């Protein structure tokens, strides 16, 4: 999985940001991506919910590449 998929999802309006949205969608989520420097508590919440995720680049790199004006650790593609 790649940043390209996230960028396309953002443009299509199919990406949700944050741990709460990932947990809310749960198994309905197509893909869940996290930054490699995501907090341990966040990773533990995803694992305890039984959700699989892919690890991407750091938060700073993702923010820059996705041209976001905020930082996010968890991205959920619906």
C-alpha positions as CSV (number, residue, x, y, z in Angstrom):
1,X,0.0,0.0,0.0
2,X,1.3,3.4,-0.7
3,X,0.9,7.1,-0.2
4,X,-0.5,7.3,-3.8
5,X,-3.6,5.3,-2.7
6,X,-4.1,7.7,0.2
7,X,-3.8,10.7,-2.0
8,X,-6.4,9.3,-4.4
9,X,-8.7,8.5,-1.5
10,X,-8.4,12.0,-0.1
11,X,-9.3,13.4,-3.5
12,X,-12.3,11.1,-3.8
13,X,-13.4,11.9,-0.2
14,X,-12.9,8.3,1.0
15,X,-10.3,8.8,3.7
16,X,-11.0,9.3,7.3
17,X,-8.4,10.6,9.7
18,X,-7.7,9.5,13.3
19,X,-8.0,6.5,15.6
20,X,-11.6,7.1,16.5
21,X,-12.7,6.9,12.9
22,X,-10.7,3.7,12.3
23,X,-12.3,2.1,15.3
24,X,-15.7,3.3,14.4
25,X,-15.5,1.8,10.9
26,X,-13.8,-1.3,12.1
27,X,-14.0,-4.2,9.7
28,X,-15.9,-2.1,7.2
29,X,-12.7,-0.2,6.5
30,X,-11.0,-1.1,3.2
31,X,-7.5,-0.3,4.5
32,X,-6.0,1.3,7.6
33,X,-2.6,3.0,7.4
34,X,-0.5,4.3,10.3
35,X,2.6,6.5,10.4
36,X,5.8,4.7,11.5
37,X,6.1,7.0,14.5
38,X,2.6,6.4,15.8
39,X,2.2,6.3,19.5
40,X,2.2,2.8,21.1
41,X,-1.2,3.4,22.7
42,X,-2.7,3.9,19.3
43,X,-1.2,0.8,17.9
44,X,-2.4,-1.2,20.9
45,X,-6.0,0.0,20.4
46,X,-5.9,-1.1,16.7
47,X,-4.5,-4.5,17.6
48,X,-6.9,-5.1,20.5
49,X,-9.8,-4.3,18.1
50,X,-8.4,-6.9,15.7
51,X,-7.8,-4.4,12.9
52,X,-5.0,-4.9,10.5
53,X,-3.0,-2.0,9.3
54,X,0.0,-1.1,7.1
55,X,2.9,1.1,8.3
56,X,3.9,4.0,6.1
57,X,6.4,6.9,6.5
58,X,6.7,9.3,9.5
59,X,3.9,11.7,10.3
60,X,6.0,14.7,9.1
61,X,6.7,13.0,5.7
62,X,3.0,12.0,5.3
63,X,1.8,15.5,6.1
64,X,4.2,16.9,3.5
65,X,3.5,14.4,0.8
66,X,-0.3,14.5,1.2
67,X,-0.2,18.3,1.4
68,X,-2.1,18.3,4.7
69,X,-2.3,21.3,7.0
70,X,-2.5,19.0,10.1
71,X,-0.7,15.9,11.3
72,X,-2.4,12.5,11.5
73,X,-1.2,9.1,12.7
74,X,-4.1,7.0,11.4
75,X,-5.7,7.0,8.0
76,X,-8.6,4.9,7.1
77,X,-9.7,4.2,3.5
78,X,-13.4,3.4,3.2
